[in-house]
Amino acid sequence: MFQPYNTDFETLEKRIAAILKIEPELDCQKRLRQIFSFIDLTTLSGDDTNEKVGLLCHQALDLQSAEKEIPPVAAVCVYPVFAELVHQLLLNSGIKTACVAGAFPSGQSPLGLRVDEVAYAVRMGADEIDMVISRGKLIEGDSAFVFDEVEAIKSACSQAHLKVILETGELKSVALVRQASEISILAGADFLKTSTGKITPAATPEAFLVMLDTIKEYYQLTGKKIGIKAAGGISTSDEAMVYYSLVKQTLGDEWLTKDLFRIGASRLATQVFNQLK
């Protein structure tokens, strides 16, 4: 379905520089409000507790301000054991419950167990699932396994949206990032996501642009819009603006909505909120 993708990281860097150079200066406050509404407020630590997750949910609810025209964040993202708590605390708020599931962050568990974990998270109230692909399988050439795992986990999601994490920092070539993007879309991904945030490098503009190009080509071929999420190491509004500009210039204003563009972060939310105040 997809055409050959003949480019390299140097070419991508030049394209990014050109996009950021031509991107016009617009209302900074408007952009910050949009970026704030794209944020998945996230805690994915081994020391997460009910209290810590509860405080994050209350932060998500408290940050929005109709008086200051500050919208709600898009979602709160946690491990599956906290899905029910987050779902209850965010009920009727318009903020989604997102869960990493399927042996996050490595994906190195039997597929059946990973599928069961996803199904559990959905039963507990997850509106969105963030899964990881088996990067090792892709690197050793078993692309069929990656397709099958995404397809199986998508089936377990039921009505929940599926974000597929490519972990691009472990895919050392443009060709692998492109292949992972293609496979994930064809297997049923609703979103492509850059990184778990657990390795370095995490999100990079170069890998993000490869993902955007793949989404654009798929949309031109089918008319179906796939979302995109930048996650991992994005902690300042300036960094977020880079990804915003790449989405805007590559996919257009239609993608500048929380239904199609997300940013995974926590520190970023506080900084943007303070700037909006």
N, C-alpha and C positions, 0 to 999 in steps of 0.2 A: 504493500500500500504506500509506504513512504518512499520518497526519492532518496538517492545516495546523498549523504551529508558530508561534503568534502570541505573541511575547515580545520583550523588548529587553534591552539590557545593564543598565539600571537595575533592572529586575525581577529579573534574574539575580543582581545584587549583593545585593539584599534577601533572596533565597532563600538565598544562600550564608551571609549573616550569621545568618539564622535557624537554618540547619543547624548552624553552628559553635557557636551559643549553646545549642542543646538537646543537642548531642552530650555524652553523659555521660562523666564521668571514669572511665576504666578502668585496668587494670594497664598502666602505662607501659612496663615492661620487655617485656610480652607484645606490645604494639603495635610496639615497636622491633624485636623479633625478626622479626615478620611483615614489617615494612617492609624490613628487611635482606634477607629472602628474596625480595623483589620486585625488587631492584635489578638492572638490566643495567649491569654495570661497563663503562665506555665510553672508548675513545680514538679520536678521529676528527680527527687533525691532519695537516697536510702533512708534518711532520717525524717521523711515526711510522716506526719501524724494527723489524726483527725482534727486536732486543734489548728495545726499549721494550714491544712487544706481549707478548713472553715474560715480562717482569717483571710486567705486568698480570695475565697468567694465573696466575703463581705467587702474586701477591697474592690473587687470587680463591680459590686453593686454601688459602692460609695463613690467610685471615681466618676461615674456619669453625672452630668449636671445639665438639666434642661435650661436652667437659668443662664448658664455660661455657654450654652449650645455645645456641650461636650457629649458625644454619643456614648452608648455602652460599648465595651470591648466585644469582640465577636464570640469568644469562648473562654472557658477555663479548662486547661488540659492537665490531666493527672493520670496516675496509674489506675488500673481497673478496680483495685480494692477500695478506692475512694469514689467510684462512679455513683453509687447510690446516694452518698452524702452530698456530692456536688449537685446531682440532679434535684434533690429535695431543696437545697438552699437556693438554687437558681430558678426554681419553678415559676413560670409565668413572667420571667424577667426579660425574655428575648435573648438571653445569653446562653449559648450552647454548652452542653457537657461533652467534652472531648476526652478520649482515652488513648494512650499509647498501649498497644496490645499486640500479641503475637510474638512473644519473646523479645520485646524491646530491651536493649538497643542492638543486640547482636543478631537476633533471628536464628540463633544456633540451637534450635530445639526441634523435635519431630513435628512435622506439619500438622498432624492430628491434634497435638496438644496446643499448638498455636491457634488453630481454628477454634478449639474449645474455649480458649481464653478470650478470643474476640466475641464469641457468642455470649459468654458470661458478661462481658462489659456491656453489651447491648441490652441484655436482660436487666442489668442493674441501672439502666437509664442513659447510657451513652448515646448521644446524637451523632457523634463523629468518631471514627476510628483512625488512628495514625499507626500504620504498620510499617515494618522494615522488610525490604527484599533480602534474599540470601546473596550477598555480594560475592561470597566465595564461589557459589555455583555459577554466577555470571562470569566471573574472572576465569574459571576453568572451562568455560564454553558450554555449560548446561543451561542454555536460555529457556529450554522447554520447562525445566523445573521452576524457573522464576515466573513464567507465564502461569503455570498451574497453581503456584502458591498464591499469586495475586487473585486469580479467578476463584479459588477456594475460599479465601478470606473475604472477598467481595460477597460471595454467596452467604457467608455467615453473618455479614453485616445487616442483612434484612433491609430495613428502611434507613439505616444509618449511612452517612456519607463516608467514603473511604479515601483517606489521604495516604499515598504510597511514598515512603521515604526511600530515596535512592542512596543516601549516604555517599554523596559525590566525592567527599574527601578520600574515600577508599577506592574510587574508580579513577585510575590514574591517566586515562586518555579521553579525548573528546568522543572517540568512537564508543567507548563503554557507557559514558553518560547518555549519549544519544540512544544507544541500544536499550538501556534500562528505561529511558523515557518512552520509547516506542512500545516495548513489551508491556509496561505498566498500563498505558492508555488502552491498548488493544485487549488487555485482560480485564478491564473494567474499572480502572481508577477514576475517581471523581476529581481528585487533585493529585498533582505531583508535588513532592516536598523535598527540599534539598538535603536536610541533615537531621540527625538525632540530637545534635548539640553536644554529644559525648566524645567527639574526636576533634583533632585539629589536622587540616583545616575543616571548618564546618561549612557554612554557606559561603560561596564565592560568586561574584558577579558573572564570571566566565561560565561556570557550570549552569548558573541560573539562566543565562542567555540561550544555552543549548536547549534547556527545557522549554523556554518560551518559544523558540523556533519550532520545536516539535509540536507543541500545542497549537501554534498558528497554522502549521501545515495540516494537522488533523482537522482543524476547524474549516479550512479552505476545502478539504476533501469531503467532509461529512456534514458540516453545519453544526456540529456538536461542540459545545464549549467545555473545556477541561480547566479546572482551577489550578492555581499554583501557590505554594507556600514557601517562603524563605524563612529558615530557622537555623539558629546556631551562631552565636557571636555577634548578633545585631543588638547593640545596646544603646546607640545614640540616634537621635533624629536625623543627623546627617547621613549615617549609614542606611537608615530606613529610606531616606529620600532617593538613594541610588537605586534601590530595588523598585521603588515607586516609579521612577523615571523609566527604567527598563521595561516595566509592564506597560506603562502608558504609551511609549514610543513603538513598542513591538506589537502589542495586542490591541491598543486603543483604549479609550475611556470606558468602553463596555465592560472591561475587566476590572475597573476600579470600584469594586463592590465587595463586601465581605463574603458574598456567595461565590466569588471567583478568585479572590486574592487575600492571603493571610500572611501575617508575620508572627512567628513564634518568639515570644520574649516576655520578660517580666520587668527587668530594670528599665526597658524602653518605655513601658506604660507610664511609670512615675515621671520620667523626664518629659515626655510629651504632655502629660497632664499639667505639669508645672508651667510649661511654656504656654499652654492654652489659657491657664489662669491669668 
